[in-house]
Structure formats: C-alpha cells, structure tokens
C-alpha cells in the first residue's frame, strides 16, 4: 500500500483519513454503494455504474463527515469559543449537527436569499444564522470578520485539513467495498471530495482515475485547472448551490492540478436532467450538486466506456420550489 505525504501540494495523508474515519463513526455510519440496472441502461456505453449515496447520510449530505472530522479535533478552548463558517447550506448543516452532538456553539453565515429549507435545518440543530452577502464568497468574508471580532474558530468548507480528511472517508468506503473500480467522477465546489478521493486512491489504488465536474455557471476551479493558475470566476449563479463559488482554494487547488485525470463543466439543463434521471432510475432525491457527478459522467461517457465507475450523490437537500422547476423542465 502506498502512502501520500502531506506536502504544500497535498494537504493530507492517508493516515489522516483513517484517523478521521474512526472519529466520525459514532455519528456517521457507512452510506450505501449501489448499482441500478435502469441507470446502467440510461448512461449507456457499457459502463458499470455504482452510486455512492451520501444523500442518505445524516443531514442528507457528505458534509456531515467533514464537520464531525473537524469538530472532534477542536481543543477545549476552541469548543468553548465556538465555531463560525460560511455556507450555502450543507457545510452549515453538518456543523450544526456536529455542534449539537458535541455541545459546541455554531454560527453560520449564509448569503441573503439562501435555500430556505437548508436555513431551517441549520436553525433546527441550534445554529445561529447570519444572513449577509450576495453569494457564498461574500458570506465567507463575513465569517472571517466574526473570527476577528469574536475570537471564534473558523471551520472553512474547504481550506481545513480535517474537513478534507472527513470528505476522504467516503472514497475509503467506496474502495473498501469495490476495489475493482476504474474511475470516480466527482463534483467540485471547493474540492474537498476530489482531493480526498485522490488521497485515498494514491494509497489504495493508484490506477484509479478521478475526474472532476463543475457547473458551467460557477466554473472557477475548472477554468483555473485548465489555465494552470488561479482564475477567479465572475459568476456563481447556479441552482447547484453546493458548487456555487467564484474562487479556488490554496489547500485543494494544487492537488487538483496534480492529480485529476480530467475536468469538465456541465450546463444547468444537464444537471437538472441528472436530478430527474436519479429520481427515475434509483428513486433517490439529489440536489443539483449531488447530481452533477452523474451529469459529468454523461459528458465523459465515451472516455469511460467499458469501465467500472462510481459517482457520488453528494447531497439530497434540494428545496421544494427548485425541485418543482426541475421536474417541470423549467431549468
């Protein structure tokens, strides 16, 4: 078994993932990895497709892994001072869940007009919400201000080693169950899922190829990957709110550049079709970011023909209004 060293380009080691898996297990059980005959038919190209159901984790998102991995590593003083973060929803839901379990005060900064059902969920777990900023990137600045003003501990949705190690545990579960996989197709917002996946792959199966997919209307990471340097995006206007960032992040960008086999973007209509396809073929609900991996796989169908591939339904927290628009083909 190979080992990944923590370097400037690679933020975590495989041993960090193993430690995170042990820490989160009291709250996050392994999620299902399933194959669906109707989905195989729909994607075509002789692809053997496996679906990792992070939509069935607590809070209906993989982000609960990240939050539990990060909060269980805080010092007593950090727990007392409380945690602050910026989110479009799933990172905040995960932190609110973990904070409630561990007795840690959580403050979450969200943009104005954020997903109301995600806001309701965060409040339900006891988090304090600060609704300020036009998008995620502006809310992140608000969170940083609260760190300065109140001495709170920032748990960034991407730029945190424990967060990335938590995200990596889902790929560890995948390869423990299906070590014969040839490829993963992973949606990217900040990149914790993808960098986590590549860390596990380098340790357990270096031949595994990891492909990334991003929304065309929030494509900063994709464009930066292909440019070879950080490019700030002008837009984060996508219904896949888990991907809606205009930035790349120091702790993941170099690893994405070094390790990805490819990076594609998908349009809003393609993501919406993937939501409908998952609902029809698997009877599982996916939010936009959760369906983006499948949308990317459809883009990569010729490249991955004949391969054993996994996609991750990273979350299922789509609000009722957006779901109606998706089902009525309004997106």
KACORPE-V102358 format. One record per pair of residues at least 12 apart in sequence whose ideal C-beta (glycine too) atoms are under 10 Angstrom apart, sorted by the first residue. I is the first residue (numbers start at 1). J is the second residue. Records with the same first field share a line. If there is no record, write none. Layout:
I=J ; J
This chain:
1=14 ; 203 ; 204 ; 205
2=14 ; 201 ; 202 ; 203 ; 204 ; 205 ; 206
3=15 ; 202 ; 203
4=16 ; 17 ; 198 ; 199 ; 200 ; 201 ; 202 ; 203 ; 255 ; 259
5=202
6=161 ; 199
7=254 ; 255 ; 258
8=250 ; 251 ; 254 ; 255
9=253 ; 254 ; 255 ; 256 ; 257 ; 258 ; 259
10=164 ; 195 ; 198 ; 199 ; 202 ; 251 ; 252 ; 254 ; 255 ; 258 ; 259
11=158 ; 159 ; 160 ; 161 ; 163 ; 164 ; 165 ; 192 ; 195 ; 196 ; 199 ; 249 ; 250 ; 251 ; 252 ; 254 ; 255
12=161 ; 162 ; 163 ; 164 ; 165 ; 166 ; 167 ; 168 ; 192 ; 195 ; 196 ; 199 ; 200 ; 251 ; 255
13=161 ; 165 ; 199 ; 202 ; 203
14=165 ; 168 ; 172 ; 199 ; 200 ; 201 ; 202 ; 203 ; 204
15=165 ; 203
16=69 ; 161 ; 162 ; 164 ; 165 ; 166 ; 168 ; 196 ; 199
17=69 ; 164 ; 165 ; 166 ; 167 ; 168 ; 169 ; 171 ; 172 ; 196 ; 199 ; 200 ; 203 ; 204
18=165 ; 168 ; 169 ; 172 ; 200 ; 203
19=69 ; 72 ; 73 ; 162 ; 165 ; 169
20=65 ; 66 ; 68 ; 69 ; 70 ; 72 ; 73 ; 161 ; 162 ; 163 ; 164 ; 165 ; 166 ; 167 ; 168 ; 169 ; 172 ; 196
21=65 ; 69 ; 165 ; 166 ; 168 ; 169 ; 170 ; 172 ; 173 ; 176
22=69 ; 72 ; 169
23=65 ; 68 ; 69 ; 70 ; 71 ; 72 ; 73 ; 162 ; 165 ; 166 ; 169
24=64 ; 65 ; 66 ; 67 ; 68 ; 69 ; 70 ; 71 ; 72 ; 98 ; 165 ; 166 ; 169
25=68 ; 169
26=68 ; 72 ; 101
27=57 ; 58 ; 64 ; 65 ; 67 ; 68 ; 71 ; 72 ; 97 ; 98 ; 101 ; 102
28=54 ; 57 ; 58 ; 59 ; 62 ; 64 ; 65 ; 67 ; 68 ; 69 ; 94 ; 97 ; 98 ; 166 ; 169 ; 170
29=56 ; 57 ; 58 ; 173
30=52 ; 57 ; 169 ; 170 ; 172 ; 173 ; 174 ; 176 ; 177
31=52 ; 53 ; 54 ; 55 ; 56 ; 57 ; 58 ; 62 ; 65 ; 170 ; 173 ; 174 ; 312 ; 313
32=51 ; 52 ; 53 ; 54 ; 55 ; 56 ; 173 ; 177 ; 284 ; 313
33=50 ; 51 ; 52 ; 53 ; 170 ; 173 ; 174 ; 176 ; 177 ; 178 ; 181 ; 310 ; 312
34=49 ; 50 ; 51 ; 52 ; 53 ; 282 ; 284 ; 313
35=48 ; 49 ; 50 ; 51 ; 178 ; 282 ; 308 ; 310
36=49 ; 50 ; 51 ; 278 ; 281 ; 282 ; 283 ; 284
37=49 ; 281
38=277 ; 280 ; 281 ; 282 ; 283
39=51 ; 277 ; 278 ; 280 ; 281 ; 282 ; 294 ; 311
40=281
41=281
42=274 ; 277 ; 278 ; 280 ; 281 ; 294 ; 298
43=277 ; 281 ; 294 ; 297 ; 298 ; 300 ; 301 ; 304 ; 305 ; 309 ; 311
44=298 ; 301 ; 302 ; 305
45=297 ; 298 ; 300 ; 301 ; 302 ; 303 ; 304 ; 305 ; 306 ; 307 ; 309
46=301 ; 304 ; 305 ; 306 ; 307
47=182 ; 183 ; 297 ; 298 ; 300 ; 301 ; 304 ; 305 ; 306 ; 307 ; 308 ; 309
48=178 ; 180 ; 181 ; 182 ; 304 ; 306 ; 307 ; 308 ; 309 ; 310
49=185 ; 281 ; 294 ; 297 ; 304 ; 307 ; 308 ; 309 ; 310 ; 311
50=174 ; 177 ; 178 ; 181 ; 184 ; 308 ; 309 ; 310 ; 311 ; 312
51=278 ; 281 ; 282 ; 284 ; 286 ; 293 ; 294 ; 310 ; 311 ; 312 ; 313
52=170 ; 171 ; 173 ; 174 ; 177 ; 178 ; 184 ; 186 ; 293 ; 310 ; 311 ; 312 ; 313 ; 314
53=170 ; 282 ; 284 ; 286 ; 290 ; 312 ; 313 ; 314 ; 316
54=90 ; 167 ; 170 ; 173 ; 193 ; 286 ; 290 ; 312 ; 313 ; 314 ; 315 ; 316
55=278 ; 282 ; 284 ; 285 ; 286 ; 287 ; 290 ; 291 ; 312 ; 313 ; 314 ; 315 ; 316 ; 317 ; 318
56=284 ; 313 ; 316
57=94 ; 97 ; 170 ; 314 ; 315 ; 316
58=93 ; 94 ; 97 ; 98 ; 101
59=89 ; 90 ; 91 ; 92 ; 93 ; 94 ; 95 ; 96 ; 97 ; 98 ; 118 ; 121 ; 122 ; 125 ; 315 ; 316 ; 317
60=90 ; 93 ; 118 ; 121 ; 285 ; 286 ; 287 ; 290 ; 313 ; 314 ; 315 ; 316 ; 317 ; 318
61=89 ; 90 ; 91 ; 93 ; 94 ; 97 ; 118 ; 242 ; 287 ; 289 ; 290 ; 313 ; 314 ; 315 ; 316 ; 317
62=90 ; 94 ; 166 ; 167 ; 169 ; 170 ; 192 ; 193 ; 196 ; 242 ; 289 ; 290 ; 312 ; 313 ; 314 ; 315
63=87 ; 89 ; 90 ; 91 ; 92 ; 93 ; 94 ; 95 ; 97 ; 98 ; 157 ; 163 ; 166 ; 167 ; 192 ; 193 ; 242 ; 314 ; 315 ; 317
64=90 ; 91 ; 93 ; 94 ; 95 ; 96 ; 97 ; 98 ; 166 ; 315
65=94 ; 98 ; 163 ; 165 ; 166 ; 167 ; 168 ; 169 ; 170 ; 173 ; 192 ; 193 ; 196
66=90 ; 91 ; 94 ; 95 ; 98 ; 155 ; 156 ; 157 ; 158 ; 160 ; 162 ; 163 ; 164 ; 165 ; 166 ; 167 ; 168 ; 169 ; 170 ; 192 ; 193 ; 196
67=83 ; 85 ; 90 ; 91 ; 92 ; 93 ; 94 ; 95 ; 96 ; 97 ; 98 ; 99 ; 101 ; 102 ; 106 ; 155 ; 157 ; 162 ; 163 ; 166
68=94 ; 95 ; 97 ; 98 ; 101 ; 102 ; 162 ; 166 ; 169
69=94 ; 98 ; 160 ; 161 ; 162 ; 163 ; 164 ; 165 ; 166 ; 167 ; 168 ; 169
70=83 ; 85 ; 91 ; 94 ; 95 ; 98 ; 153 ; 155 ; 156 ; 160 ; 161 ; 162 ; 163 ; 164 ; 165 ; 166
71=83 ; 94 ; 95 ; 97 ; 98 ; 99 ; 101 ; 102 ; 104 ; 106 ; 153 ; 155 ; 162 ; 166
72=98 ; 101 ; 102 ; 104 ; 162 ; 166
73=155 ; 160 ; 161 ; 162 ; 165 ; 166
74=102 ; 104 ; 153 ; 155 ; 162
75=153
77=151 ; 153
78=104 ; 151 ; 152 ; 153 ; 155
79=99 ; 102 ; 103 ; 104 ; 105 ; 153
80=103 ; 104 ; 105 ; 153
81=104 ; 105 ; 147 ; 150 ; 151 ; 152 ; 153
82=99 ; 104 ; 105 ; 106 ; 107 ; 128 ; 146 ; 150 ; 151 ; 152 ; 153
83=95 ; 96 ; 98 ; 99 ; 102 ; 104 ; 105 ; 106 ; 107 ; 108 ; 127 ; 143 ; 147 ; 152 ; 153 ; 154 ; 155
84=105 ; 106 ; 107 ; 108 ; 109 ; 128 ; 130 ; 142 ; 143 ; 144 ; 145 ; 146 ; 147 ; 149 ; 150 ; 151 ; 152 ; 153 ; 154 ; 155 ; 156
85=106 ; 107 ; 108 ; 109 ; 110 ; 127 ; 139 ; 140 ; 143 ; 146 ; 152 ; 153 ; 154 ; 155 ; 156 ; 157 ; 160 ; 163
86=108 ; 109 ; 110 ; 111 ; 130 ; 132 ; 133 ; 136 ; 137 ; 138 ; 139 ; 140 ; 141 ; 142 ; 143 ; 144 ; 146 ; 154 ; 155 ; 156 ; 157 ; 245
87=108 ; 109 ; 110 ; 111 ; 114 ; 115 ; 118 ; 122 ; 127 ; 129 ; 136 ; 139 ; 140 ; 143 ; 155 ; 157 ; 241 ; 242
88=110 ; 111 ; 114 ; 115 ; 118 ; 135 ; 136 ; 139 ; 157 ; 189 ; 236 ; 240 ; 241 ; 242 ; 243 ; 244 ; 245 ; 289 ; 317
89=108 ; 110 ; 114 ; 115 ; 116 ; 117 ; 118 ; 119 ; 121 ; 122 ; 136 ; 241 ; 242 ; 287 ; 289 ; 315 ; 317 ; 319
90=115 ; 118 ; 121 ; 122 ; 157 ; 189 ; 241 ; 242 ; 287 ; 289 ; 290 ; 314 ; 315 ; 316 ; 317
91=108 ; 118 ; 122 ; 136 ; 155 ; 156 ; 157 ; 158 ; 163 ; 189 ; 190 ; 192 ; 242
92=106 ; 107 ; 108 ; 109 ; 110 ; 114 ; 118 ; 119 ; 121 ; 122 ; 123 ; 125 ; 127 ; 129 ; 139 ; 157
93=108 ; 118 ; 119 ; 121 ; 122 ; 124 ; 125 ; 127 ; 315 ; 317
94=106 ; 122 ; 125 ; 155 ; 157 ; 163 ; 166
95=107 ; 108 ; 122 ; 125 ; 127 ; 155 ; 157 ; 163
96=108 ; 121 ; 122 ; 123 ; 124 ; 125 ; 126 ; 127 ; 128 ; 129
97=121 ; 122 ; 124 ; 125 ; 126 ; 127
98=125 ; 155 ; 166
99=122 ; 125 ; 126 ; 127 ; 155
100=124 ; 125 ; 126 ; 127
101=125
104=126 ; 153 ; 155
105=126 ; 127 ; 128 ; 152
106=122 ; 125 ; 126 ; 127 ; 128 ; 129 ; 152 ; 155
107=127 ; 128 ; 129 ; 130 ; 143 ; 146 ; 150 ; 152
108=122 ; 123 ; 125 ; 127 ; 128 ; 129 ; 130 ; 131 ; 139 ; 143
109=128 ; 129 ; 130 ; 131 ; 132 ; 133 ; 136 ; 138 ; 139 ; 140 ; 141 ; 142 ; 143 ; 144 ; 145 ; 146
110=122 ; 129 ; 130 ; 131 ; 132 ; 133 ; 136 ; 139 ; 142 ; 143
111=131 ; 132 ; 133 ; 134 ; 135 ; 136 ; 137 ; 138 ; 139 ; 140 ; 142 ; 236 ; 241 ; 244
112=131 ; 132 ; 133 ; 134 ; 135 ; 138 ; 139
113=131 ; 134 ; 135
114=129 ; 131 ; 133 ; 135 ; 136 ; 139 ; 241 ; 319
115=239 ; 241 ; 242 ; 287 ; 317 ; 318 ; 319 ; 321 ; 322
116=319 ; 320 ; 321
117=317 ; 318 ; 319 ; 320 ; 321 ; 322
118=241 ; 242 ; 287 ; 315 ; 317 ; 318 ; 319
119=131 ; 319
120=319
121=317
130=142 ; 143 ; 145 ; 146
132=145
134=236
135=218 ; 235 ; 236 ; 237 ; 241 ; 244 ; 245 ; 246
136=157 ; 189 ; 190 ; 218 ; 236 ; 241 ; 242 ; 243 ; 244 ; 245 ; 246 ; 247
137=220 ; 232 ; 233 ; 236 ; 244 ; 245 ; 246 ; 247
138=246
140=154 ; 156 ; 157 ; 159 ; 245 ; 247
143=155 ; 156 ; 157
144=156
156=190 ; 192 ; 249 ; 251
157=189 ; 190 ; 192 ; 242 ; 245 ; 249
158=188 ; 189 ; 190 ; 191 ; 192 ; 193 ; 195 ; 245 ; 247 ; 248 ; 249 ; 250 ; 251 ; 252 ; 253
159=190 ; 191 ; 192 ; 249 ; 250 ; 251 ; 252
160=190 ; 192 ; 249 ; 251
161=251
163=190 ; 192 ; 196 ; 251 ; 252
164=190 ; 191 ; 192 ; 193 ; 194 ; 195 ; 196 ; 199 ; 251 ; 252 ; 255
165=192 ; 195 ; 196 ; 199
166=192 ; 196
167=186 ; 190 ; 191 ; 192 ; 193 ; 194 ; 195 ; 196 ; 197 ; 199 ; 252 ; 312 ; 314
168=192 ; 193 ; 194 ; 195 ; 196 ; 197 ; 198 ; 199 ; 200 ; 201 ; 203
169=196 ; 200
170=186 ; 193 ; 196 ; 197 ; 200 ; 312 ; 314
171=184 ; 186 ; 193 ; 194 ; 196 ; 197 ; 198 ; 199 ; 200 ; 201 ; 204 ; 205 ; 208 ; 210 ; 310 ; 312
172=196 ; 197 ; 199 ; 200 ; 201 ; 203 ; 204
173=200
174=197 ; 200 ; 201 ; 204 ; 208 ; 310 ; 312
175=197 ; 200 ; 201 ; 203 ; 204 ; 205 ; 208 ; 310
176=200 ; 204
177=310
178=308 ; 310
179=204 ; 205 ; 208
180=205 ; 208 ; 308
181=201 ; 205 ; 207 ; 208 ; 209 ; 307 ; 308 ; 309 ; 310
182=205 ; 207 ; 208 ; 209 ; 304 ; 306 ; 307 ; 308 ; 309 ; 310
183=201 ; 207 ; 208 ; 209 ; 210 ; 211 ; 261 ; 262 ; 297 ; 300 ; 303 ; 304 ; 307 ; 308 ; 309 ; 310 ; 311
184=197 ; 198 ; 200 ; 201 ; 208 ; 209 ; 210 ; 211 ; 212 ; 261 ; 293 ; 297 ; 309 ; 310 ; 311 ; 312
185=197 ; 209 ; 210 ; 211 ; 212 ; 213 ; 261 ; 262 ; 264 ; 292 ; 293 ; 294 ; 295 ; 296 ; 297 ; 298 ; 299 ; 300 ; 304 ; 309 ; 310 ; 311 ; 312
186=198 ; 210 ; 211 ; 212 ; 213 ; 260 ; 292 ; 293 ; 296 ; 310 ; 311 ; 312 ; 314
187=212 ; 213 ; 214 ; 215 ; 240 ; 242 ; 243 ; 266 ; 271 ; 288 ; 289 ; 290 ; 291 ; 292 ; 293 ; 294 ; 295 ; 296 ; 311 ; 312 ; 313 ; 314 ; 315
188=211 ; 212 ; 213 ; 214 ; 215 ; 218 ; 219 ; 220 ; 221 ; 222 ; 225 ; 242 ; 243 ; 245 ; 248 ; 252 ; 256 ; 260 ; 263 ; 265 ; 289 ; 292 ; 293 ; 296
189=214 ; 215 ; 218 ; 220 ; 221 ; 236 ; 240 ; 241 ; 242 ; 243 ; 244 ; 245 ; 247 ; 249 ; 289 ; 292 ; 314
190=220 ; 221 ; 242 ; 243 ; 245 ; 247 ; 248 ; 249 ; 251 ; 252 ; 253 ; 256
191=212 ; 214 ; 221 ; 225 ; 245 ; 248 ; 249 ; 251 ; 252 ; 253 ; 255 ; 256 ; 260
192=249 ; 251 ; 252
193=210 ; 212 ; 252 ; 289 ; 293 ; 312 ; 314
194=210 ; 211 ; 212 ; 213 ; 221 ; 252 ; 255 ; 256 ; 259 ; 260 ; 263 ; 312
195=210 ; 212 ; 249 ; 251 ; 252 ; 253 ; 254 ; 255 ; 256 ; 258 ; 259 ; 260
196=210 ; 252 ; 255
197=210 ; 211 ; 212 ; 259 ; 260 ; 310 ; 312
198=210 ; 212 ; 252 ; 255 ; 256 ; 258 ; 259 ; 260 ; 261
199=255 ; 259
201=259
202=259
208=261 ; 310
209=259 ; 260 ; 261 ; 262 ; 303 ; 304 ; 307 ; 309
210=256 ; 259 ; 260 ; 261 ; 262 ; 263
211=260 ; 261 ; 262 ; 263 ; 264 ; 293 ; 296 ; 297 ; 299 ; 300 ; 303 ; 304 ; 309 ; 311
212=225 ; 256 ; 259 ; 260 ; 261 ; 262 ; 263 ; 264 ; 265 ; 292 ; 293 ; 296
213=243 ; 262 ; 263 ; 264 ; 265 ; 266 ; 270 ; 271 ; 274 ; 292 ; 293 ; 294 ; 295 ; 296 ; 297 ; 298 ; 299 ; 300 ; 311
214=233 ; 238 ; 240 ; 243 ; 245 ; 263 ; 264 ; 265 ; 266 ; 289 ; 292 ; 296
215=235 ; 236 ; 237 ; 238 ; 239 ; 240 ; 241 ; 242 ; 243 ; 244 ; 245 ; 265 ; 266 ; 267 ; 268 ; 270 ; 271 ; 288 ; 289 ; 292 ; 295
216=235 ; 238 ; 264 ; 265 ; 266 ; 267 ; 268 ; 270 ; 271
217=233 ; 234 ; 235 ; 236 ; 237 ; 238 ; 239 ; 240 ; 243 ; 244 ; 265 ; 266 ; 267 ; 268 ; 271
218=233 ; 234 ; 235 ; 236 ; 237 ; 238 ; 240 ; 241 ; 242 ; 243 ; 244 ; 245 ; 246 ; 265 ; 289
219=231 ; 233 ; 234 ; 235 ; 236 ; 238 ; 243 ; 246 ; 263 ; 265 ; 266
220=232 ; 233 ; 234 ; 235 ; 236 ; 243 ; 245 ; 246 ; 247 ; 248 ; 249 ; 253
221=233 ; 243 ; 245 ; 246 ; 247 ; 248 ; 249 ; 252 ; 253 ; 256 ; 257 ; 260 ; 263 ; 265
222=248 ; 256 ; 263 ; 264 ; 265 ; 266
223=248 ; 263 ; 265
224=247 ; 248 ; 253 ; 256 ; 257 ; 263
225=248 ; 253 ; 256 ; 257 ; 260 ; 262 ; 263
226=257 ; 263 ; 265
227=257
228=257
229=248 ; 253 ; 257
230=247 ; 248 ; 249 ; 250 ; 253 ; 254
231=246 ; 247 ; 248
232=246 ; 247 ; 248
233=245 ; 246 ; 247 ; 248
234=246
237=268
238=266 ; 267 ; 268 ; 271 ; 288 ; 289 ; 292 ; 331
239=268 ; 271 ; 272 ; 275 ; 287 ; 288 ; 289 ; 318 ; 319 ; 322 ; 325 ; 326 ; 331
240=266 ; 268 ; 271 ; 272 ; 274 ; 275 ; 286 ; 287 ; 288 ; 289 ; 290 ; 291 ; 292 ; 295 ; 315 ; 318 ; 322
241=287 ; 288 ; 289 ; 315 ; 317 ; 318 ; 319 ; 322
242=287 ; 288 ; 289 ; 290 ; 292 ; 314 ; 315 ; 317
243=266 ; 271 ; 287 ; 288 ; 289 ; 292 ; 314
244=288 ; 289
261=300 ; 303
262=296 ; 299 ; 300 ; 303 ; 304
263=296
264=295 ; 296 ; 297 ; 298 ; 299 ; 300 ; 303
265=292 ; 295 ; 296 ; 299
266=288 ; 291 ; 292 ; 293 ; 294 ; 295 ; 296 ; 297 ; 298 ; 299
267=295 ; 299 ; 331
268=288 ; 295 ; 326 ; 331
269=295 ; 326 ; 329 ; 331
270=291 ; 292 ; 294 ; 295 ; 296 ; 298 ; 299
271=286 ; 287 ; 288 ; 289 ; 290 ; 291 ; 292 ; 294 ; 295 ; 296 ; 326 ; 331
272=288 ; 291 ; 295 ; 322 ; 325 ; 326 ; 327 ; 329 ; 330 ; 331
273=291 ; 294 ; 295 ; 298 ; 326 ; 329 ; 331
274=286 ; 288 ; 290 ; 291 ; 292 ; 293 ; 294 ; 295 ; 296 ; 297 ; 298 ; 311 ; 313 ; 326
275=287 ; 288 ; 290 ; 291 ; 292 ; 294 ; 295 ; 313 ; 316 ; 318 ; 322 ; 323 ; 326 ; 327 ; 331
276=291 ; 326 ; 327 ; 329
277=291 ; 294 ; 295 ; 298
278=290 ; 291 ; 294 ; 311 ; 313 ; 316
279=291 ; 323 ; 326 ; 327
281=294
282=294 ; 313
284=313 ; 316
285=313 ; 315 ; 316 ; 317 ; 318 ; 323
286=313 ; 314 ; 315 ; 316 ; 317 ; 318 ; 323 ; 326
287=313 ; 314 ; 315 ; 316 ; 317 ; 318 ; 319 ; 322 ; 323 ; 326
288=315 ; 318 ; 322 ; 326 ; 331
289=312 ; 313 ; 314 ; 315 ; 317 ; 318
290=311 ; 312 ; 313 ; 314 ; 315 ; 316 ; 317 ; 318
291=311 ; 313 ; 314 ; 315 ; 316 ; 318 ; 326
292=311 ; 312 ; 313 ; 314
293=309 ; 310 ; 311 ; 312 ; 313 ; 314
294=311 ; 312 ; 313
295=311
296=311
297=309 ; 310 ; 311
298=311
